Amino acid sequence: MTTTEVQATVTDIYRQNAEAYAYGKY
């Protein structure tokens, strides 16, 4: 994987976790 792909994957996971946290909170 390229650095860009790794960064995109990490960003995706972070975004999914943030959304799950936001939905779980309300």
Contacts in CASP RR format, 6 or more apart in sequence:
PFRMAT RR
TARGET T0000
AUTHOR 0000-0000-0000
METHOD contacts of the structure
MODEL  1
MTTTEVQATVTDIYRQNAEAYAYGKY
1 9 0 8 1.000
END
